[in-house]
Each structure stands twice: as C-alpha cells, then as structure tokens.
C-alpha cells in the first residue's frame, strides 16, 4: 500500500484549486501519475 501517495493526493486536493479541477475533469490520468495500487485507484475514483 502506498499511504504516502494517497496522503499526497489528498493534500493536493485540499490545497490546490487547479489540481482539484484536473481531478474533477480527468481522474484517470491524474491518478495514473501516482504510484497507487489498483484498490487505491478504485477507491479514489
């Protein structure tokens, strides 16, 4: 499990409006740039 990557993603979602917009518009690409397990990607989708 990549807890650091999950925490980093959540931190960016809370702090960066542009990042949040990118997450809203294209989650698949954004999540692909993080070292996440398939289960983590699914949970964050």
DOPAPA-777479 format. One line per field, with one value per atom (N, C-alpha, C): atom name; chain; x, y, z; residue in one letter; residue number from 0. Coordinates in Angstrom, 2 decimals, padded with zeros to 5 digits, always signed. Each point is the difference from the previous one (the first is absolute). Layout:
% residues N
atom [CA	...]
kette [A	...]
X [X	...]
Y [Y	...]
Z [Z	...]
rest [A	...]
nr [NUM	...]
END
This chain:
% residues 45
atom [N	CA	C	N	CA	C	N	CA	C	N	CA	C	N	CA	C	N	CA	C	N	CA	C	N	CA	C	N	CA	C	N	CA	C	N	CA	C	N	CA	C	N	CA	C	N	CA	C	N	CA	C	N	CA	C	N	CA	C	N	CA	C	N	CA	C	N	CA	C	N	CA	C	N	CA	C	N	CA	C	N	CA	C	N	CA	C	N	CA	C	N	CA	C	N	CA	C	N	CA	C	N	CA	C	N	CA	C	N	CA	C	N	CA	C	N	CA	C	N	CA	C	N	CA	C	N	CA	C	N	CA	C	N	CA	C	N	CA	C	N	CA	C	N	CA	C	N	CA	C	N	CA	C	N	CA	C]
kette [A	A	A	A	A	A	A	A	A	A	A	A	A	A	A	A	A	A	A	A	A	A	A	A	A	A	A	A	A	A	A	A	A	A	A	A	A	A	A	A	A	A	A	A	A	A	A	A	A	A	A	A	A	A	A	A	A	A	A	A	A	A	A	A	A	A	A	A	A	A	A	A	A	A	A	A	A	A	A	A	A	A	A	A	A	A	A	A	A	A	A	A	A	A	A	A	A	A	A	A	A	A	A	A	A	A	A	A	A	A	A	A	A	A	A	A	A	A	A	A	A	A	A	A	A	A	A	A	A	A	A	A	A	A	A]
X [+000.85	-000.85	+000.89	-000.42	+000.78	-000.66	+000.02	-000.64	+000.49	+001.30	+000.55	-000.64	-000.15	-000.58	-001.45	-000.75	-001.40	-000.07	+000.84	+000.01	+000.41	+000.97	+000.46	-001.14	-000.70	-001.13	-001.08	-000.36	-001.03	+000.44	+001.27	+000.54	-000.16	+000.41	-000.10	-001.45	-000.91	-001.41	-000.52	+000.49	-000.45	+000.66	+001.16	+000.79	+000.06	-000.25	+000.29	-001.27	-000.57	-001.23	+000.19	+001.14	+000.27	+000.09	+000.64	+000.11	-001.40	-000.82	-001.37	-000.80	+000.17	-000.69	+000.46	+001.29	+000.54	-000.56	-000.09	-000.55	-001.46	-000.74	-001.41	-000.16	+000.86	-000.12	+000.60	+001.06	+000.69	+000.69	-000.80	+000.53	+000.96	-000.32	+000.80	+001.44	+000.20	+001.36	+000.70	-000.70	+000.60	+000.41	-000.89	+000.33	+001.11	+000.11	+001.07	+001.38	+000.07	+001.29	+000.48	-000.82	+000.37	+000.27	+000.90	+000.35	-001.01	-001.17	-001.09	-000.29	-000.55	-000.46	-001.32	-000.41	-001.29	-001.14	+000.09	-001.03	-000.07	+001.14	+000.03	-000.57	+000.37	-000.54	-001.51	-000.49	-001.44	-000.70	+000.58	-000.59	-000.01	+000.98	+000.12	-000.72	-000.55	-000.69	-001.42]
Y [-001.18	+001.18	+001.24	+001.00	+001.22	+001.16	-000.09	+000.99	+001.41	+000.15	+001.33	+000.59	-000.80	+000.49	+000.42	-000.78	+000.34	+001.31	+000.14	+001.23	+001.20	-000.19	+001.08	+000.45	-000.95	+000.31	+000.77	-000.46	+000.67	+001.40	+000.15	+001.31	+000.96	-000.45	+000.85	+000.35	-000.94	+000.30	+001.08	+000.01	+000.98	+001.36	+000.06	+001.24	+000.70	-000.73	+000.53	-000.06	+001.15	+000.07	-000.55	+000.27	-000.50	-001.53	-000.54	-001.45	-000.61	+000.66	-000.47	-000.01	+001.03	+000.07	-001.12	-000.26	-001.09	-001.34	-000.20	-001.23	-000.16	+001.08	-000.04	-000.32	+000.57	-000.15	-001.28	-000.52	-001.16	-000.81	-000.68	-000.77	-001.09	-000.68	-001.14	+000.42	+001.07	+000.47	+000.47	+000.76	+000.52	-001.13	-000.95	-001.12	-000.85	-000.06	-000.76	+000.57	+001.26	+000.63	-000.28	-000.68	-000.37	-001.50	-000.39	-001.41	-000.63	-000.35	-000.54	-001.44	-000.75	-001.35	+000.12	-001.07	+000.00	+000.28	-000.55	+000.21	+001.48	+000.64	+001.42	+000.85	-000.31	+000.74	-000.11	-001.20	-000.22	+000.79	+000.00	+000.72	+001.51	+000.51	+001.44	+000.47	-000.93	+000.34	+000.44]
Z [+000.00	+000.00	+000.00	-000.67	-000.16	+000.75	+001.30	+000.85	-000.29	-000.21	-000.29	-001.25	-001.04	-001.26	+000.20	+000.76	+000.28	+000.77	+001.02	+000.79	-000.84	-000.88	-000.87	-000.93	-000.57	-000.87	+000.76	+001.18	+000.79	+000.42	+000.35	+000.35	-001.18	-001.19	-001.18	-000.33	+000.18	-000.24	+000.94	+001.22	+000.99	-000.16	-000.63	-000.04	-001.35	-001.08	-001.34	-000.86	-000.30	-000.79	-001.42	-000.60	-001.35	+000.02	+001.00	+000.16	+000.17	+000.81	+000.23	-001.30	-000.81	-001.29	-000.92	-000.01	-000.82	+000.46	+001.31	+000.56	-000.43	+000.04	-000.39	-001.49	-000.83	-001.45	-000.55	+000.62	-000.55	+001.10	+000.81	+001.12	-000.44	-001.09	-000.45	-000.25	-000.74	-000.30	+001.26	+000.81	+001.22	+000.94	+000.22	+000.89	-000.57	-001.32	-000.64	+000.27	+000.38	+000.27	+001.43	+000.79	+001.37	+000.06	+000.87	+000.19	+000.96	-000.53	+000.81	-000.40	+000.94	-000.33	-000.75	-000.64	-000.70	+000.98	+001.19	+001.01	+000.41	+000.16	+000.36	-001.13	-001.24	-001.14	-000.06	+000.22	-000.04	+001.12	+001.18	+001.13	-000.23	-000.72	-000.23	-001.27	-000.76	-001.24	+000.25]
rest [X	X	X	X	X	X	X	X	X	X	X	X	X	X	X	X	X	X	X	X	X	X	X	X	X	X	X	X	X	X	X	X	X	X	X	X	X	X	X	X	X	X	X	X	X	X	X	X	X	X	X	X	X	X	X	X	X	X	X	X	X	X	X	X	X	X	X	X	X	X	X	X	X	X	X	X	X	X	X	X	X	X	X	X	X	X	X	X	X	X	X	X	X	X	X	X	X	X	X	X	X	X	X	X	X	X	X	X	X	X	X	X	X	X	X	X	X	X	X	X	X	X	X	X	X	X	X	X	X	X	X	X	X	X	X]
nr [0	0	0	1	1	1	2	2	2	3	3	3	4	4	4	5	5	5	6	6	6	7	7	7	8	8	8	9	9	9	10	10	10	11	11	11	12	12	12	13	13	13	14	14	14	15	15	15	16	16	16	17	17	17	18	18	18	19	19	19	20	20	20	21	21	21	22	22	22	23	23	23	24	24	24	25	25	25	26	26	26	27	27	27	28	28	28	29	29	29	30	30	30	31	31	31	32	32	32	33	33	33	34	34	34	35	35	35	36	36	36	37	37	37	38	38	38	39	39	39	40	40	40	41	41	41	42	42	42	43	43	43	44	44	44]
END
